[in-house]
Amino acid sequence: MCNILGQVQVNPVLEHWELLLEVCHYICGILDYSLLYFLSLGEEVGDGIKLFGCIDTDWAGCVNIYCSISEYVFFMGRVPISWSSKQQAVVALSLIELEYISLVYAAQ
């Protein structure tokens, strides 16, 4: 939803204002939520909490302008700490090139 709102912020219509109200209602409903970090079964206190990341790409996934979308999420333990979904600024000519661009984007 936020991705759509970010694309139309220059010229929103009534549908987008209604979508914005849904996002605000959702945020108000989760204000009491928090992130809890804990060790998995079999881990010792000295092991620390491990960082884990996932990267995904969607080649020409945006149906409006057929551009590719890069997505990633990083976890610390089992809790997501950083995530993003972004249209790529360059045109990838192959799936391998697209994966490479997405990997660099997530590594930054």
N, C-alpha and C positions, 0 to 999 in steps of 0.2 A: 504494500500500500504506500509506504513512504517513498519508494522508488517512483511510483506514478505521480505522487504529489510533487516530488522534486523536478520532474520533467515539465510540469504544467504551471509552475509557480509564476510565470510571467503573465499568463492569460487564463486564470482559472474560471470555470463555469460552476453552476449550481451543484452539479454532480461531484465536483472536486471539493467543494465546501462541505458537503455531506460526508465525504470520505475523511476529511480532516476532523470532523466532529467524532467520527468513529474511532480514529486514532487517539484523540484526546480522551475519549471515554475509556479506551483500553488502558492508556497510561494511568489514569486515575484509579483504575481497578487493580493495578499491580504495584502501587506505591509501597505497600508493606512487604513486598517480596525482597529476598536477599540472596546472596550467593554464599553457599557453605562449602568450604574446602575440607575434605577428609581423605584419609588413606584408604586404599582398596584393601581387600582381604589379602593377607600374605605380605603386605608391605610393612616395613619397620619405620619407626619415627625418623631415623637417620637417613632414610632413602630420599626424602623430600617428595614434593609433588611434581610429577613429570608433565612436560609440555608436549602436546600432540596437535597436529594440524591436518586439515583436509582442504583440498583445492579442487574446484570443478569449473568446467567451461561449457558454454553453450554456443556452438558455432552458428552464427547468423540467427540467434534465438529471438531477437527483438523483431516481431513481425511487422512493425511500422516502418523501420528503415533497414532491416536485415543486417544489423551489426551484431558482433559477438559480445557475450557477457561473461565476465570473470567473477567467480565467487570463491570465498574462502571462509573458514572458521577455525579458530585456534582454541584449544581447551587446555586448562591447567587442572590436572586431576580429571574429573568428569564435568567440570563447569566451563561453559564457553566464556572466554574473556575478550575475544576480538573477532569480528566478523565483518564482511563486506560483500556487496553485490554491485558491480559497476560495469557500465558499457565501456568497451575498449575504444581508445581514441584512434587506433591504427587498424588497418584492414589486414587480417591474416589470410594468406593465400593457401594455407594448408592446415590440417588439424594439428600436425606436429608443431608448426610455428605458433598456433594458437595456444597450445599447452605450454610452450616455452614462455610466451608473453605472460600468461596467467601465473606461472611459477615465479617469474621476476616480480610481478605485481604483489603477490603474497609475501615474498621475501622482503620487500621494502617495508 
